[in-house]
Amino acid sequence: MFRKWAMQALAEQGISYRVAYSSPSIAGVLAAVKAGFAVAPVGASIPLSGFRILPDGVLNSLPSAVVSLHQSDNPASTAQTYLAQYITEEFRSMPFVASRPRLVK
């Protein structure tokens, strides 16, 4: 999703690019970025250290992603209920961040 948005934003600004690396996991993408092979749009909820975040205005803003959690009305177990509560609390505890993905290099 972020890759598609980033490619559209680059095309809209007339910035040429090439896909240097692709991975189904954020860990794989961040490994390529850390090695200096790439830049990547990363969700604001991803903890980053050792990366440079490009300042606002360098590139167009990307859309926001929405995360939703669905649970049945009649949970099958208390474990499911506790897991849903834990996930909800973790998201609510995240400090306020910009509503767009960050581009890291």
N, C-alpha and C positions, 0 to 999 in steps of 0.2 A: 504494500500500500504506500509506504513512504517513498520507496524507489520510484513508483509511478508518478507520484506527486512531484518529486524532485526533478525527474526527467521532463515533465510538462513545464515546470517553472523555468528550467534552463532553456528549453526551446522557446518559451515566450519571451525570454530576455535575449535571445540570439546568442547564447553561450554554447560553444561547441564542447562536446564531452564524448567519452567512450566508456563503456562498462568494462572496468578492469577486473572486477571480481564479483561473484555472486554466491550467496550462501543462503540456505533456508533458515539459518539461525543468526540471531543478533551477535552471538559470541564470535561466529565466523566473520561477520562483517566488521566487527570491532577489531579483530585480529589483523585484518587487511589494512584498516585505517591506522592502527598502532604501528604496523610495519612500514607505513609511509606510502602504500600503494594506492590509497583512495581517500576520498572524503565521503561521508555518508550522512543522510538525515536520520536522526535518532530521536525517539520519543522522549519527551521531557521527564518521564518517570524513570528512565534508565540512569542508574548512578554512574557517573563518569569521573575518573581521575586519570591524569596523565594525558588528557586530550585537550586540544585547543578548540574552543567553541567560537565560531565566527560571530562577530557582532551583528546586531540587528541592522538591517539596511544593506548589507553586503549582497544578499540575494533576496528575491521576493519571499514573502511569508508563505508557508505551506498550510494546507487545511489542518484542522484539529481532528484527531481520532477520538472516537467514542468507545468506551469499554462498558459493556453491560453484563450483568450476572443474572442468570435465570435459574430459578429453583422451583421445584414442584410445590403445589399447595400442601401436599402430604409427604414430607420428606421420608425416605425409606429408613433412615437411621439418624441417630443423634450425631454421628460423625459427619454426615452431610450438612446438618444444621450448623455445627461448630465450624466446619470448613468454610461455609458461606459467610458466617459471621467474621471469621478471621480475615478472609479476603476483603470483605467490605471495610473492616476497620483499618487494614493496611492502606487501602486506597484513600480513605478519609484522612489518614494521618500524614499523607504526603504534603510537604510544604507547597504553598502556592507557587506555581511555575508558569512561565509563558504558555499561552494556549496553542502554541505551535511547536512542531518538532525542532530540535536543535540540529544544526549542521556541525559536525565535528571533523577535525583534521588532525 
